[in-house]
């Protein structure tokens, strides 16, 4: 789904190419988020939110 709305799918000026720099998918049930950088949707960086608001990788 993220790839279908990436910047590369929208009209660009001739000879230019812009990338989506980052995307985030958040799951409230598990309190975690997956980050994707520069349209690399095959690799994600995970983040979990603990109860007191701190982050745990």
C-alpha distances in whole Angstrom, upper triangle without the diagonal:
4,5,5,7,9,13,14,12,15,19,21,24,26,26,24,20,18,16,13,16,14,11,12,11,14,15,18,20,20,20,18,16,14,14,12,15,15,12,13,10,12,15,14,17,18,20,22,24,27,29,31,29,29,26,26,24
4,5,6,6,10,11,11,13,17,19,22,24,24,21,18,15,12,10,12,10,8,9,9,13,15,18,20,20,20,17,14,12,11,9,11,12,9,10,8,11,13,12,15,16,18,20,22,26,28,30,27,27,24,24,22
4,5,5,9,9,8,12,15,16,20,21,21,19,15,14,11,9,12,11,10,12,12,16,18,22,24,23,23,20,17,14,13,10,12,11,7,9,7,10,13,13,16,18,21,23,25,29,32,33,30,30,27,27,24
4,6,9,9,7,10,14,16,20,21,21,19,16,15,13,11,15,14,12,14,14,18,20,23,25,25,25,22,19,17,16,14,15,14,11,13,11,14,16,17,20,21,23,26,28,31,33,35,32,32,29,30,28
4,7,8,7,8,12,14,18,20,20,18,15,13,11,9,12,12,10,13,13,17,19,22,24,25,24,22,19,17,15,13,14,13,10,13,12,15,17,17,19,21,23,25,26,30,32,34,30,31,28,29,27
4,5,6,8,11,12,16,18,18,15,12,10,7,6,9,10,9,12,14,17,20,23,26,26,25,22,18,16,14,11,11,9,7,10,10,14,15,15,18,20,22,25,26,30,32,34,30,30,27,28,26
4,5,6,9,9,12,15,15,12,9,6,5,5,9,11,11,15,17,20,23,26,29,29,27,25,21,19,16,14,12,10,9,12,13,17,18,18,20,22,24,27,28,32,35,35,32,32,29,30,28
4,6,8,8,12,13,13,10,7,6,6,8,11,13,14,17,19,23,26,29,31,31,30,27,23,21,18,15,14,11,9,12,13,16,18,19,21,24,26,29,31,35,37,38,35,34,32,32,30
4,7,9,13,14,15,13,10,10,10,10,14,15,15,18,19,23,25,28,31,31,30,28,24,22,20,17,16,14,11,14,15,18,20,21,23,26,28,30,32,36,38,39,36,36,33,34,32
4,6,10,12,14,12,10,9,10,11,14,16,16,19,21,24,27,30,32,33,32,29,26,24,21,19,18,15,14,17,18,21,23,23,25,28,29,32,33,37,39,40,37,37,34,35,33
4,7,9,11,10,9,10,12,13,17,19,19,23,25,28,31,33,36,36,35,33,29,27,25,22,21,18,16,20,21,24,26,26,29,31,33,35,37,40,43,43,40,40,37,39,37
4,6,8,6,6,8,11,13,16,18,20,23,26,29,32,35,37,37,36,33,30,27,25,22,20,17,16,20,21,24,26,26,28,31,33,36,37,41,43,43,40,40,37,38,36
4,6,6,8,10,13,16,18,21,23,26,29,32,35,38,41,41,39,37,33,31,28,25,23,19,19,23,24,27,29,29,31,34,35,39,40,44,46,46,42,42,40,41,39
4,6,9,11,15,18,20,23,25,29,31,35,38,40,43,43,42,39,35,33,30,27,24,21,20,23,25,28,29,31,33,36,38,41,42,46,49,49,45,45,42,43,41
4,7,10,14,17,19,22,24,28,31,34,37,40,43,43,41,38,34,32,29,25,23,19,19,22,24,26,28,29,31,34,36,40,41,45,48,48,44,44,41,42,39
4,7,10,14,15,19,21,25,28,31,34,37,40,39,38,35,31,28,25,22,19,16,16,19,21,24,25,26,28,31,33,36,38,42,44,44,41,40,37,38,36
4,7,10,12,16,18,21,24,28,31,34,36,36,34,31,28,25,22,18,16,12,12,15,18,20,21,23,24,28,29,33,35,38,41,41,38,37,34,35,33
4,7,9,12,14,18,21,24,28,30,33,33,31,28,24,22,19,16,13,10,10,14,16,19,19,20,22,25,26,30,31,35,38,38,34,33,31,32,30
4,6,9,11,15,18,21,24,27,30,29,28,25,21,18,15,12,9,6,7,10,12,15,16,16,18,21,23,26,28,32,34,35,31,30,28,28,26
4,6,7,11,14,17,21,24,26,26,24,21,17,15,12,9,8,6,6,9,11,14,14,14,16,18,20,23,25,28,31,31,28,27,25,26,23
4,7,11,14,17,21,23,26,25,23,20,16,14,10,8,6,4,7,9,11,14,14,13,14,16,18,21,23,26,29,29,26,25,22,23,21
4,7,10,13,17,19,22,21,19,16,12,10,7,5,4,6,7,9,10,13,12,10,11,13,14,18,19,23,25,26,22,22,19,20,18
4,7,10,14,16,19,18,17,14,10,8,6,5,7,8,8,10,9,12,12,10,11,12,13,16,17,21,24,25,21,21,18,19,17
4,6,10,13,15,15,13,10,7,6,5,6,9,12,11,12,11,13,12,9,10,10,10,13,14,18,20,21,18,18,15,16,15
4,7,10,12,12,11,9,5,5,7,9,12,15,13,14,11,14,13,10,11,10,10,12,13,17,19,21,18,18,16,16,15
4,6,9,9,7,6,4,7,9,12,15,18,17,17,15,17,16,12,12,10,9,10,10,14,16,18,15,16,14,15,14
4,6,6,6,6,6,9,12,14,18,21,20,20,17,18,17,14,14,11,10,10,10,13,15,17,15,16,15,15,15
4,6,5,7,9,12,15,18,21,24,23,23,21,22,21,17,17,14,12,10,10,12,12,15,14,15,14,15,16
4,6,8,11,14,17,20,23,27,25,25,22,23,22,19,18,15,14,11,11,12,13,16,15,17,16,16,17
4,6,9,12,15,18,22,25,24,23,21,21,20,16,15,12,11,8,9,10,11,15,14,15,13,13,13
4,7,11,13,17,20,24,23,23,20,21,19,16,14,11,9,6,5,8,9,12,11,12,10,11,12
4,7,10,14,17,20,20,19,17,18,16,12,11,7,5,4,6,9,12,14,12,12,9,9,9
4,7,10,13,17,16,16,14,15,13,9,8,6,5,6,8,12,15,16,14,13,11,11,10
4,7,10,14,13,12,10,11,9,6,6,5,6,9,12,15,18,20,17,16,13,13,11
4,7,10,10,10,9,11,9,5,5,6,8,11,14,17,20,21,18,17,14,14,12
4,7,7,6,6,8,7,5,7,9,12,15,17,21,24,25,22,21,17,17,15
4,6,6,8,10,8,8,9,12,14,18,20,23,26,27,24,22,19,19,17
4,6,8,11,10,11,12,16,18,21,24,27,30,31,27,26,23,23,21
4,6,9,9,10,13,16,18,22,24,28,31,32,28,27,24,24,21
4,6,6,8,11,14,17,20,23,27,30,31,28,27,23,23,20
4,5,7,10,13,16,19,22,25,28,30,27,26,22,22,19
4,7,10,13,16,19,23,26,29,31,28,27,23,22,19
4,7,10,13,17,20,23,26,28,25,24,20,19,15
4,6,10,13,16,19,23,24,22,20,16,15,12
4,7,10,14,17,20,21,19,17,13,12,9
4,7,10,13,17,18,16,14,10,9,6
4,7,10,13,15,12,10,7,6,5
4,6,10,12,10,9,6,5,6
4,7,8,6,6,5,6,9
4,6,6,6,6,7,10
4,6,7,9,10,14
4,6,9,11,15
4,7,10,13
4,7,10
4,7
4
